Amino acid sequence: MCGSSLISKLDAKPAVYGVALGVLDGDPGVRPLCHVYVGSKAPWFEITDTLPQHETRPSHNA
């Protein structure tokens, strides 16, 4: 084992858990809706799809 966390939990939302998608063997059956934090992506990485892009975290009102 590499010591990486497989699950995460936010203090602000204790009932919500995150799962590292790299641990899945098959298609999870969901697709991304947008790209977030593109303002801090590597300058050499090019996003080539047509999904909406957000420099930071999008507001829930948008």
VOGU-3710 file (C-alpha; in Angstrom, 3 decimals, decimal comma):
1> mcgssliskl> 0,000/0,000/0,000  1,210/3,481/-0,818  -0,378/5,220/2,165  -2,792/7,297/0,071  -6,216/8,007/1,505  -9,047/6,145/-0,189  -11,846/8,146/1,410  -12,120/11,698/2,663  -14,576/13,590/4,831  -15,174/17,318/5,216
11> dakpavygva> -15,693/18,812/8,655  -18,296/21,174/7,159  -20,355/18,215/5,859  -19,787/15,280/8,223  -22,394/13,096/6,490  -20,646/13,380/3,085  -17,708/11,161/2,143  -15,460/11,354/-0,899  -13,997/8,311/-2,642  -10,828/8,466/-4,729
21> lgvldgdpgv> -11,979/7,470/-8,227  -8,609/5,886/-8,949  -9,577/2,938/-6,756  -12,495/1,931/-8,984  -12,012/-0,929/-11,430  -15,000/-0,181/-13,638  -17,043/2,691/-15,008  -18,703/4,509/-12,067  -21,642/5,429/-14,302  -21,396/9,186/-13,751
31> rplchvyvgs> -19,882/11,891/-15,928  -18,369/15,269/-15,018  -20,531/18,375/-15,312  -17,734/20,956/-15,379  -14,076/21,677/-14,626  -13,311/23,557/-11,393  -10,170/25,391/-10,262  -8,877/25,730/-13,825  -7,175/28,938/-12,696  -4,557/26,811/-10,951
41> kapwfeitdt> -4,133/24,020/-13,490  -0,712/23,328/-14,946  -0,021/25,763/-17,798  0,898/22,900/-20,126  -2,377/21,018/-19,536  -5,003/21,743/-22,177  -8,677/21,038/-21,499  -10,038/19,860/-24,837  -13,701/19,114/-24,110  -16,619/21,540/-24,136
51> lpqhetrpsh> -17,588/21,309/-20,463  -17,948/24,626/-18,603  -14,760/25,811/-16,879  -14,560/27,700/-13,579  -11,465/29,516/-12,347  -12,441/28,718/-8,734  -15,292/26,887/-7,067  -18,604/27,798/-8,730  -21,315/29,265/-6,518  -24,409/27,179/-5,836
61> na> -26,530/30,004/-7,239  -25,036/29,786/-10,718
//
